Amino acid sequence: MRTGTIRPEDLDLSDLEFWARPLSERNAAFTALRSLDRPAFFAEPDMSFIGAESGPGYYALVRHADVVEASRTPQVFCSSRGNIAGTFDPPPEFLEYFGSMINMDDPRHARLRRIVSRAFTHRMIAKIEDDIGRAAVRIIEDVRPAGGGDFVTEVAARLPLKIICDLMGIPEEHYQRVFDLSNTVIGAFDPEYVPDFAEVAAAILAAAEELRGMVRDLAAERIERPADDLTTALVHGNVDGESLTDQELGSFFILLVVAGNETTRNAIAHGLKLLTLNPGQRDRWKSDFDRYAPTAVEEIVRLASPVTFMRRTVTRDYELNGQRFKDGDKVLMYYCSANRDEAVFPDPDAFDITRDPNPHLGFGAAGPHFCLGAHLARQEITVMFRELFRRLPDVRSTAPPERLYSSFINGIKHLPYEF
C-alpha cells in the first residue's frame, strides 16, 4: 500500500486489525496522519467485555513536536485521569493492580519515583555492568550447541528478565513464571497467551494477582531480613512519612517486572532483525563496536519503538497544533509515529547506526514520565550485541518475526535465527 493511496478518514487506530497489518502499511498510515493540519479524532473501541465503558473518543498525537509538547506539559496533559495504556477508563478492580506511579501526577508521582530511582542511576547501572555481561555470556553459551532456534525466547527475553528479577530480589526458580505472567498482562489480546477472547479480563487480573502475591511474600521476607535489592528499598521506604501500602507495592512490582522485561527484550529482537536486513550497517558496527554502539543502540530503539503509545487526559482548555482541547479530552501520544517524523529524522525509515542527532522518543519524551529504566535498557542492549558479535559473529534472523497482536506494545513473540 503506497502512502498516496491512504486516506486518513479511512483509518481506524482503534481497530486491532490495523495493528496486525504489515509494518510498511502502518508506517504509511501514520505518514498520512502527520500530513493533516491538526490531530485526527477516533472513536473508542468497545471494551464492555472487561467492564469498561467507552468514552467519547480520543485525539491521536502523531507528530514529534506534538508528543514532546504534551509530555513536557503534564499540568495540562495529565496521567492520573484514566488508563495510560488505553483509551478506555478501566473498572476499579484493574486500578487495584495497575494504579502505579505511571498513572500518577506530581507531587505524589515524584515522591514515589524517588524511592525506586536509586536502582536506575548511571552509578548503579555501572555497578551491575559486570553482572549484565556475565548473564549475556551465559545465555549465549547455553544456545551455542543448538546453532539456532527462537531468538526471542532463547536470547532476547532472558537477559532483561534475569536483570530485573535480580534487581527486585526474585529467585531464579521464579524467572519463567514471571516471564509467562508478564506475557499475559501485555499480550492478553493475543490468542497465543489468552486463547479465549472472552477471558481477557479474567486472565489479566489473575496474572496480576499472582504477581502481587509473589511480591507480597518477598516483601514479608525483606521486612524481617533486608537485602541489597529494590524490594527492600520499597518496603523500607516511605512517602510523606507513610510506608507504601500493599496495593502500591504490588502495583510497583507489576510495573517494574513488566516494563523491565517487555520493552528491552523487544528492542533486542528488533535489533537482530534490523541488523539482518541491513548487512552494511551490521558490518560497520562490527568493525568498531565501541565507536558505534551508542548511536546504534539509539537507532534500534527509535525504529523499534517498543511502546507504541501512551495516553494522557487534558485538564483545561489548551491549543496544540491547530486543535483546541478542553477539559476531559483524551489524547494518545504515538511514539511509533513521532520516531519516524520526516520533519525531524531525515530518511526516517532507514536504519542508520551513525544517525546523530537522534532525538527519538523510544523512552518517552523529556518530562516527569521519561523512562526510569532507560540507562539500564541501553546497557542491556549494548552488552547483548557486544557478546553476540564476539561469540556468534554470523548470527542472523532467518524468517520474518511473529508479531504480538497488540496496539500498545510493538512486540516480537518469536524470531527464527541461526548462527
Summary of the structure (lengths in Angstrom):
residues: 419
radius of gyration: 20.8
end to end distance: 33.8
largest distance: 64.1
contacts: 1367
relative contact order: 0.17
helix: 54%
strand: 11%
